Every structure is written in structure tokens, then in C-alpha cells.
Amino acid sequence: MATGDTDAPVLIAGAGPVGMTTALALHARGIDAEILEADSEDRDRSGSRAIYVHGATLRTLERIHPGLGMNLVEDGIVWPTRHTRWRGKEVFKRTYDNPGGSGEIPHFTSIPQVDTEEYMHEALADADIPVHWESEVETVDASEAGVRVETTDGREWEAEYVVGADGGGSTVRKEIGASFDGSQSENSFIVADVAEVEDDPRPLERLFHYDAPEVDGRNVMLVPFTGGWRLDIQCLPDDDPDELVTDERMREFVRAVMGERYADNTTWVSSYRFLQVMADTFVDSHRRVLLAGEAAHLLAPFGARGMNSGIADADEAASAIAAAIDARIEAVARDEIELFAARRETATEYNLNAAGQALEYLQGDDPVTVLRKEVAASLADHFDSAGEYLDDSPYGPHGAPPIVTTGQY
């Protein structure tokens, strides 16, 4: 067992969705954990961020803390219509009678990340899992016997295992000597939250518009979530993102894409380039420290693989740690942690490739891809498959990583 400031055998760095899921998944397996968070409890969590929660993620959350997944289902929305346009022309539109499927857990739900986190905090309180705010991890010293952690508030902690879920700038990753490797998107992107207009709302549809003339030929995506809309705009190569996110320009964009009634409803806006990177190892050399979520990988958002893959990391990390703690032989314990790393590294490689395909499809200048899009747009009036190709391709492959998961039988 751990000594020092905690009696919990596991410490988790980071109180985001991945860190909180790790703690809940450990609790479900009978293992106590505590969370160390750098920020204060009243930290700013602006922006909708990860709005698309996959059905597999909802099932995981419901399994590790009954009621959690269903809370997201009940407060989220399942939009019924897929809509794609090409340079002002509709090339695909389909509305489903039952878009969420026939099960209790739908195929997905669309909900702001801040709401997801709020439900997770309630679950932590129900499970009596403590979060130590303003306790940023400063050093991590792992050995065969366990892990010693120092935080910036001057405290020292000892645990059997540590999970680094402390984001893209992860101190835990740096402390175990792991490094990021990958690429960055060529273009910048603008993302904004736009509040719903209650008396005259838009129809609930996910819209992707190639080369939208309303915004001078930029690609546009519009996705509804509970209480509002996510507006994504792909910048042109010579765009200045800082100029485009000004209040005046965003008002112009929103008016052009969504209509006059939404022009003043922007509640949050940001611009950035997407990183496609992965840590060279997900565990330390002593097999005592595990990385999860953005501490282990950063993915382009196409296909909503970021938070969803991070929650899968968290659940598997908890499973591996629980098995390792129960093991009577050290070699078996090490194998359990290595199996986690092997599985999640495989999943990350798949997700990086899938998101990369989508990014290349949108940004690349490969003549074959460009021609294929042009031909599909010209044939969409006559062949449904051509329009469906244009509708599907911006999000990458639909398959799951090539690893065995639960719930298959």
C-alpha cells in the first residue's frame, strides 16, 4: 500500500475526463485512487470541446459507474440528419427515423464536455474519490517498488502505480523520459460555439460544406450539441487565424453560415493547428507509470477519436493496474502493464492513421483525391453512393482499432 499523504495505491495526474474515468474504473474494480490536479477547483472550462461521445464510450461509463452513461444520454442529443454540400450545392442529405439505434445506449450523443465533466465530478463524489486541486505534479520517481511523486504545493506522495492523464504538456510523460513524435496540420482551423436560438432553431443536422462560397471557399462543418452548435472553419493557406477570430469576422462567418438570427450568439472561439503525435512509450521502464489520453497521444478531431480513445485508455489502464496489484508474482504484474501498453499503442496507431487519412483528404493536394472529390460531386445528383462518399470521407474510416474489446459476445 502507499504511504505518505495518501493511502490509495494509485495516483492519477489530471482531473479531466480521462483522469476521472481512470479513477472511476479503478473504483469499480475495488482499487482506491486519488487525483492530483494542477488547476484550482473553479478553473475555467470554456468551450464545448469534445462534444461527440461514442456509444462504446457511453457503455464504458455506464459499466464503471451505473447511471453515468445514461446521464449523458438523457442530457445529450442525437441529431437525425446528415447533410453535405459542395460549393453551394447539396450533394447528400439523409434523415434517419431512429438515428440512435434501438438499444438503451444510442450510437452516440452530442453534449458539451463541461457537462460530461460535471457528471463525472458527481460520480467521483458518489464514489468518495478525492481530487486534490492545485496539486500539480512536479517530479515522478519510479522504481521496482513503486512511485514517488512531488507536487508543486510542496507535498510528497507514494503509490504503487501512477497514471499520467495530465494532457498534451504532460509532466508525467516527460518525467518517465517518453517523447512525442508526429506531425502538425498544414492549415489552421477555427472552432466556435454558437448558442441556440430557442424561438427559431435550426433543424438538427450535421452539416459539412466543401468550399463554402458563403465563407470565401473555406470548408465548414456545423454540428449541434445540447444548447448550441459547433462551427468549424478550415482556414485557407494564407489566412491569418488571429484576424479571423475577431468579433467582427466571427459575426460575419456566423451570419453567413447560420443566418442573421445567430450572428451575435457566439459564446467561445479559438484557432489552432492539429497535432498528430504519439508517445514513444506508454509506460515507464519499471512498469509503474502509465500514460493515458492526451498525455499519450494527440489526434486530429475528425472522427471524434480524442476523448473517446482517452476514455478507452483509462478503462484499460485501470484493468491492467487492478490485475497487477492482485498478482502474486512481479513478472506477472509487469506483463499486465505491458499488455496495456501494447493494446493502447496499437489502438493509437490505428486512430492516428484514421485521423490522418481524414486530414489528408481535407488538406492534401493529391491529384487522385482531388479528382475523386470533383467527380463524386458531379455525379451526386445521379448516384447516392457518390454523395455518401463525400459525406463520409471527412471523418476517416468508421472501423474500430484491431484489438479485442469486451461486449462482443
Secondary structure, DSSP 8 states (H G I E B T S, - for coil): ---BS---SEEEE--SHHHHHHHHHHHHTT--EEEE-SS-TT----S--S-EEEHHHHHHHHHHSTTHHHHHHHHSB---EEEEEETTEEEEEEE-SSTT-SSSS-SEEE--HHHHHHHHHHHHHHTT--EETT--EEEEEEETTEEEEEETTS-EEEESEEEE---TT-HHHHHTT--EEEEE-SS-EEEEEEE--TTS---SEEEEEEEEGGGTTEEEEEEEETTEEEEEEE--TT--HHHHTSHHHHHHHHHHHH-GGGTT-EEEEEEE--EEEEES-SB-TTS-EEE-GGGTEE--STTS-HHHHHHHHHHHHHHHHHHHHH-SSHHHHHHHHHHHHHHHHHHHHHHHHHHHHHHHHHH---HHHHHHHHHHHHHTTT-HHHHHHHHHGGG------SS--SS--
